[in-house]
């Protein structure tokens, strides 16, 4: 009984700590930087964690139960997918910031102003007046509106994005987690149970992280009108900052995995971590 409780406690705690890895935090910040509602932020974290847990369970179980050995080049490719994903997420956020910039800085301030507004779930800021012809885009031309038209018939499509990102992140860390478990837990059933508890801890940890990010926006709602005017474009700036960070960190990972670890050369060197 004591050993079972120890596995539960240690696995859950390490799972929550695993959620704080830099690439994990950068990814969820990039996709959740414009989200203001705590409930939806929690869903982003939960679905990221579920995707991450699914991959760790599948890959980890193959290693633990069937002794599958992952070749170095495949292992490095799994980690490279995280770097490429961070690059893509960063580019998307930077493009969204550029798209929201004022079309003409010389426009009259009496007619033109800016404040955050939304098109469905897409929240952004740009200069505009309330006359329809001065709005720089139409509602169905925002990035999320385009996705809505493509995938709107899928009921859980809003949750698919963090789920897929979690699955990709799970590819990078599943081998290391499984090998660590094998060195400490000899019973395969206990080892797989540990992976599940570890995954649940990751879900909980990521939910706390995404809710913390969203709560930052709630704090600004308590400021007065003058202060609110100064911070009205904070979500947009945070989106840009997270995008640049994601792009830079993704490029760093691509270089480290592709060249320093030898994926793009003839001598790959992979140590699961």
N, C-alpha and C positions, 0 to 999 in steps of 0.2 A: 504493500500500500504506500509506504514511504517513497519507494523508487518511482511509483506511478506519479505521485504528487510532485516529486522533484522534476520529472520530465515535463509535466504540465507547466510548472512555474518557470523553469529555465527556458524551455522552448518558447513560451509566450513572451517572456522578457526579451530574449534575443531577437524574436520576430519584431517586436516594437522598436528595438534599437536598429535593426536592419532597415526599417522604413526610413530612418534618418540619413541613410547613405546619400552623399552629395548628388549623384546622378538621379536618384529617386526624387529628392526634394525639388531639384531643378525641373524635372519633367512635369510634376504635378503643379508646380508654380506656374509653368508656362501655359498649361491648359486650364488652370483655375484662377489666373490672375484677374480676370474680369468678372468672376462670379461673386455676387454679394450675399446670396442667401445661404445661411448655414446649412440648411437641409440639403440643398443641391451640392454644396461643397462636400458635405459628408458622403453623399452618393458618389462623387468623383473619387474620393479616397477609398470608399468601400469597393467600388468596381475595379479600381487599380489593384487593390489588395487581392481581390478574388482572382483576377487574371494572373497575378504574380504567383498566387498559391497553386492555381491549376498547373502551371508550368513546372513548378518545383515538385509537386506531387507526381506528375507524369514522368519527368526526367529523373527525379530522385528515386522513384520506385523502380525504374528500369535498372539504375545503377545498383541499388540495394538488393533487390530481389533476384535479378538475373545477371548481375555482374557485368553489365554493359560498360565497355571502355570507350570513352569519347576521344577520337584522334585529335591531335593538337590543332590541325587546320580547321576542323569543324568547331572545336571549342573556341578558337579565336574568332571564327566567323559569327558564332553566337554572341560573343561580346561586342563584335563590330556592329551588329545590328542595333545595339543601344546607342552607340555613337552616331550612327546615321539617323536614327530616330530623333535624337536631340538636335541634330543639325536641321532636320526638316521642321521640327516644332519651333526652333528659333527663327528660321526664315519666315514661317507663317506669322509669327507675332510681330516681327519687324515690318513685314509688308502691311499688316493691319494698322500699325502706327503710322506708316507713311501714307496709307490710303486715307487716314482720318485727318491729315494735316489740312489747315485752311487753304482753300483754293487760291485766294488772293489776299495778301496781307494789307493791301491798300483800301479794302472795302471800308465803308463808313461805319464807325463803331456804334453809331446810333441805330443803325439797322442790323448790324451783324454782331453776334455774340456767340458764346459757346457754353454748353453745359452737357453733362452726360445724358444720353437718352438710349433707348433700346428699340431693337426690332426683334421681337420675340425674346429669345434668350441671349441675343447679341447686344452687349452694352458697349458703347463707345462714345467719343467726344469729338466734335469738330465745330468750326465756326459756321453759323448759319443764321438766317432770320426765320420767322415763322411764315413767310410767304412761300408757297410750294415751289415756285420756280427758282428760289435761291438755295434750296437744299441740294448739296453736291452729289447726292445719289438717291436712287429710289429704293424703297424698303426691300424689294426682292432681289437686290444686287449685292447685299452684304454677304460675307463668306458663309455665315451660318444659314442664310436664306437659300443660298445655292445648294448647300448640303441638305437643307430641308426638302428641296424639290427632288433631289436625287434619292434620298433615303427616308423621306418622310413617312412612307408606308410601313417602315419597320418600327414597331412600337417602342423598342428599347434602344433606338439608334443613338440617343443622346448619351447613353451609358456605354456604347460600344467603343467609343474613342478611348476613355481611360482603361477599359477592359483590355483592349489590344495593346496599349502601352504597357500595362502590367504584365501581360503575357510575354512581351519582348524583354522586359527587364528580368523576368523569371528565367529566361534562357541564359542570361549572363551569369546568374548566381546559383543556379540549381545544382550544377556539378560540385561546386565548392561546399555547399550545404550538405549534400548527400555524402561526400567523402568525409566531412567532419563528423557526421553522425556515425558512419561506419567505424571510425576509430574509437568511439566512446560507447556506442550501444551495439552489442553483438547480436541481439535478437532482432531479426528482420521486422517482426510485427511491431515491436516497440519503436524501431527506427522509423517506420512509416508513420506511426502515430505521432512521433516527434515532429516529422515534417508537417503534418496537418496542424498541430498546435502552433508550430513556428509560423505557419501561414496565417492562422487566426490572429496571432500577435502582430503580424505585418499589416493585416487589415485594420486592426484597431489603431496601430500607430499612424498609418497613413490617413485614417479618418481624422485623428487629432490634428495632424499637420494641415490638411486641407481646410478644416474648420478654423484653425488659427489664422490661416491666410485670409479667409473670408471675413473673419471677425475684425481684421484690420480696417476693412471698409466700413463696418458698422460704427467704429469709433468716430469716424469723420462725420457721421450723420448727427452727432451731438454738438458739433461746433455751431457757432452762430452764423448768420448770413454772410458776414464779412469773411470769416475764416473759411466758410464753405466755398466761397468764390475763389479763394486762393488754392484750394485743394480739389476743385471740381474735376480736374483732369488727372488726379492721382492714379486712378485705375489704368488710364491709358499709358502713363509714364511707367507704372509698374509692369505693364504688359511689355513695353519696350525693353526695360531693364532685364526682365526675365528672358525675353527673346534673345537679347545680345549674350547674356550669360549662357543660355542653352546652346546657342550657336558656337560660342568660343569653347565651351567644355566639350561639346560634341566633336569639334574639329581636333581638339587635343586628344580625345579618346581614339579617333580615327588614326591620327599619327602614331600614337603609342602602340596601338594594336597592329596597324598595317606595316609599320616600319621598325619600331623599336622591338616589337615581339616577333617580327618576321613573317606576318601573314602574307604580305605582298612579295616576299622573297622566297628563296628556295629552302630556307631553314627556319621554319616556325618554331617558336619556343613558348609553350603555354603552361602556366601554373594556375589552376583554378583558384579563384579568390572571391 
